[in-house]
Amino acid sequence: MSYSTAIVVGASSGIGENLVCQLAESGCKVAAVARRKELLDALVAEFPGKVLAYPHDVTNFDEVPKLFAKITQELGGLDLIIYAAGVMPAVAETEFNFEKDREMVDVNVLGAIAWLNQAATRFENTQSGTIVGIGSVAGDRGRQGQPVYNTTKAALATYMEALRNRLAKKGVKVVTIKPGPTETPMTANLKGKMMKADTAAKLILEKSNKTGEHYLKPVHWLIFLIIRNIPSPVFRKLKV
């Protein structure tokens, strides 16, 4: 689907950066929002006139309403918003660390709500637009390895479903994307085969055209259908 104006929150690296590049290459004017100004400036230099940089820490929730209004005015409208910001600090098997947990909740959940509430209000009024939240297959079950990361992605999926149910009658698309392991700076410490971030971004933009919840690989739909239905006593003993 072709977009004229978009906001990507979490735009400085990984999937977010690739989303900005692919949108700009398609002719879309993109507001790139992230903490690291130097990385945003590099995107602006690569796509002059197509990418606008807005340095912002998503945990500064009070900044969002004014910044959102400024961005939409400078873009000249808004067709699409993608919330791609996320953190997943390493957590040891026996570690319970509230500071890490709070950071994940603030970035992965509250930041998303702060930004996407603004978009929901705007799109409800215009009766058009697309909202995309980048979740994860990690939110489908409570795995012992990353309790709070799993929790944040489950919370995001539920929030996105509620937005979808509320906005469907207004003509607004609300799309939840659940990538599997993807090669990004956030997953650099993980092992195993991973999807390239540019491939993930391409699939996300393709799937953004259809409201609903989407896995990036068809096989993931089947695998996680099975995983979601494993009885808890059995799941507890598995390392999946």
C-alpha positions as CSV (number, residue, x, y, z in Angstrom):
1,M,0.0,0.0,0.0
2,S,1.2,3.5,-0.8
3,Y,1.4,6.1,2.0
4,S,2.0,9.8,1.6
5,T,2.8,10.7,5.2
6,A,4.0,8.6,8.1
7,I,5.5,8.6,11.6
8,V,7.9,5.9,12.7
9,V,8.6,5.9,16.5
10,G,11.8,4.0,17.2
11,A,13.3,4.9,13.9
12,S,17.1,5.0,14.6
13,S,18.0,1.3,14.2
14,G,16.7,-2.2,13.4
15,I,13.2,-2.6,12.0
16,G,12.3,1.0,12.6
17,E,15.3,2.3,10.6
18,N,14.5,0.0,7.7
19,L,10.8,1.0,7.8
20,V,11.9,4.7,7.5
21,C,14.1,3.9,4.5
22,Q,11.6,1.8,2.7
23,L,8.8,4.3,3.2
24,A,11.0,7.2,2.0
25,E,12.2,5.2,-1.0
26,S,8.5,4.7,-1.9
27,G,8.0,8.5,-2.0
28,C,6.4,8.8,1.5
29,K,7.3,11.8,3.7
30,V,8.4,10.2,7.0
31,A,8.8,11.7,10.5
32,A,11.6,9.6,12.2
33,V,11.3,9.7,16.0
34,A,14.0,8.3,18.3
35,R,16.5,9.2,21.0
36,R,19.7,9.1,19.0
37,K,19.8,12.4,17.1
38,E,23.0,11.5,15.2
39,L,21.3,8.4,13.7
40,L,18.3,10.4,12.7
41,D,20.4,13.0,11.1
42,A,22.0,10.3,9.0
43,L,18.6,9.2,7.7
44,V,17.8,12.9,6.9
45,A,21.0,13.1,4.9
46,E,20.2,9.9,3.0
47,F,16.7,11.0,2.2
48,P,16.7,14.8,2.0
49,G,13.2,16.3,1.8
50,K,11.6,12.9,2.6
51,V,12.7,12.2,6.2
52,L,12.2,14.7,9.1
53,A,14.1,14.0,12.3
54,Y,12.5,14.4,15.8
55,P,14.8,13.4,18.7
56,H,12.6,12.1,21.5
57,D,12.8,9.7,24.4
58,V,9.5,7.7,24.4
59,T,9.5,7.6,28.2
60,N,9.0,11.4,28.2
61,F,5.2,10.8,28.0
62,D,4.2,14.4,28.6
63,E,6.0,15.6,25.5
64,V,4.0,13.5,23.2
65,P,0.8,15.5,22.6
66,K,2.6,18.7,21.5
67,L,5.2,16.7,19.5
68,F,2.5,14.7,17.7
69,A,0.7,17.9,16.8
70,K,3.9,19.5,15.6
71,I,4.8,16.5,13.5
72,T,1.4,16.2,11.8
73,Q,1.5,19.9,11.0
74,E,5.0,19.8,9.5
75,L,4.2,16.6,7.6
76,G,1.0,18.2,6.2
77,G,-1.2,15.3,7.4
78,L,-0.8,11.7,8.5
79,D,-1.7,8.4,6.8
80,L,0.3,5.9,8.9
81,I,1.9,5.6,12.3
82,I,4.2,2.7,13.3
83,Y,5.3,2.2,16.9
84,A,8.6,0.2,16.6
85,A,10.3,1.3,19.8
86,G,11.3,-1.5,22.1
87,V,13.9,-2.7,24.6
88,M,14.8,-6.1,25.9
89,P,17.7,-6.0,28.3
90,A,19.5,-9.3,29.1
91,V,17.9,-11.0,32.1
92,A,19.7,-13.9,33.9
93,E,17.8,-17.1,34.7
94,T,17.5,-16.2,38.4
95,E,17.4,-12.4,38.0
96,F,14.5,-10.3,39.1
97,N,15.4,-6.7,38.3
98,F,12.8,-4.0,38.7
99,E,14.8,-1.3,37.0
100,K,15.0,-3.4,33.8
101,D,11.4,-4.4,34.2
102,R,10.2,-0.8,34.5
103,E,12.3,0.3,31.5
104,M,10.5,-2.4,29.4
105,V,7.1,-1.4,30.6
106,D,7.8,2.3,30.0
107,V,9.2,1.8,26.5
108,N,7.3,-1.2,25.2
109,V,3.9,-0.4,26.6
110,L,3.4,3.1,28.0
111,G,5.3,4.8,25.2
112,A,3.2,3.0,22.7
113,I,0.0,4.0,24.4
114,A,1.1,7.7,24.6
115,W,1.8,7.8,20.9
116,L,-0.9,5.6,19.5
117,N,-3.7,7.3,21.6
118,Q,-2.8,10.5,19.8
119,A,-3.1,8.8,16.4
120,A,-6.3,7.0,17.4
121,T,-7.9,10.3,18.3
122,R,-6.8,11.9,15.1
123,F,-7.8,9.0,12.9
124,E,-11.2,8.6,14.6
125,N,-11.9,12.2,13.7
126,T,-10.7,11.9,10.1
127,Q,-12.2,8.4,9.7
128,S,-9.1,7.2,8.0
129,G,-5.5,6.1,8.7
130,T,-3.4,3.1,9.7
131,I,-2.0,2.3,13.1
132,V,0.7,-0.4,13.3
133,G,2.2,-1.7,16.6
134,I,5.3,-4.0,16.4
135,G,4.7,-6.7,19.0
136,S,6.4,-10.1,19.1
137,V,5.7,-13.8,19.2
138,A,7.2,-13.5,22.7
139,G,3.9,-12.1,23.9
140,D,2.0,-15.3,23.1
141,R,3.0,-17.2,26.3
142,G,4.7,-16.4,29.6
143,R,8.2,-17.8,29.1
144,Q,10.5,-18.2,32.0
145,G,13.5,-16.6,30.2
146,Q,12.0,-13.1,29.8
147,P,9.0,-12.6,32.1
148,V,8.4,-8.9,31.7
149,Y,9.4,-8.6,28.0
150,N,6.8,-11.3,27.3
151,T,4.3,-9.3,29.5
152,T,4.9,-6.1,27.6
153,K,4.3,-7.7,24.2
154,A,1.1,-9.4,25.5
155,A,-0.1,-6.1,26.8
156,L,0.7,-4.3,23.6
157,A,-1.3,-7.0,21.6
158,T,-4.3,-6.6,23.9
159,Y,-4.2,-2.8,23.6
160,M,-3.9,-3.0,19.8
161,E,-6.9,-5.4,19.7
162,A,-9.0,-3.0,21.8
163,L,-8.0,-0.1,19.5
164,R,-9.0,-2.3,16.5
165,N,-12.4,-3.1,18.0
166,R,-13.0,0.6,18.8
167,L,-11.9,2.1,15.5
168,A,-13.0,-0.5,13.0
169,K,-16.4,1.2,12.5
170,K,-14.5,4.5,11.8
171,G,-12.6,3.1,8.8
172,V,-9.3,3.0,10.7
173,K,-6.9,0.1,10.1
174,V,-5.2,-1.2,13.3
175,V,-2.5,-3.7,12.6
176,T,-0.5,-5.8,15.2
177,I,2.7,-7.3,13.8
178,K,4.3,-10.3,15.7
179,P,7.8,-10.8,14.3
180,G,9.8,-13.8,15.3
181,P,13.5,-13.5,16.0
182,T,14.9,-10.6,13.9
183,E,18.4,-9.5,13.4
184,T,18.6,-6.1,15.2
185,P,20.9,-4.4,17.8
186,M,18.3,-5.5,20.5
187,T,18.8,-9.2,19.7
188,A,22.6,-9.1,19.1
189,N,23.2,-11.2,22.2
190,L,20.8,-14.0,21.1
191,K,21.8,-17.1,19.1
192,G,20.0,-18.8,16.3
193,K,18.8,-18.0,12.8
194,M,17.1,-14.7,12.5
195,M,15.2,-12.8,9.9
196,K,17.0,-9.7,8.4
197,A,15.5,-6.4,9.6
198,D,15.0,-5.1,6.0
199,T,13.0,-8.3,5.2
200,A,10.9,-7.8,8.3
201,A,10.3,-4.2,7.4
202,K,9.2,-5.1,3.9
203,L,6.7,-7.7,5.2
204,I,5.4,-5.3,7.8
205,L,4.6,-2.7,5.2
206,E,2.9,-5.3,3.0
207,K,0.8,-6.5,5.9
208,S,-0.1,-3.0,7.1
209,N,-2.8,-2.9,4.4
210,K,-5.0,-5.4,6.3
211,T,-6.4,-4.7,9.7
212,G,-5.8,-7.5,12.2
213,E,-3.0,-9.4,13.8
214,H,-0.2,-10.8,11.6
215,Y,2.8,-13.1,12.0
216,L,5.6,-12.4,9.5
217,K,6.0,-16.1,8.5
218,P,3.0,-18.3,7.8
219,V,4.6,-21.2,9.7
220,H,4.7,-19.0,12.9
221,W,0.9,-18.8,12.8
222,L,0.7,-22.6,13.1
223,I,3.6,-23.0,15.6
224,F,2.2,-20.4,18.0
225,L,-1.3,-21.8,17.7
226,I,0.1,-25.0,19.1
227,I,2.3,-23.2,21.7
228,R,-0.7,-21.1,22.9
229,N,-2.7,-24.3,23.5
230,I,-0.1,-26.3,25.4
231,P,-1.4,-26.9,28.9
232,S,0.4,-24.8,31.5
233,P,1.8,-27.8,33.5
234,V,3.3,-29.1,30.3
235,F,4.5,-25.7,29.0
236,R,6.3,-25.2,32.3
237,K,8.6,-28.1,31.6
238,L,9.4,-27.1,28.1
239,K,12.2,-24.8,26.9
240,V,10.5,-23.1,24.0
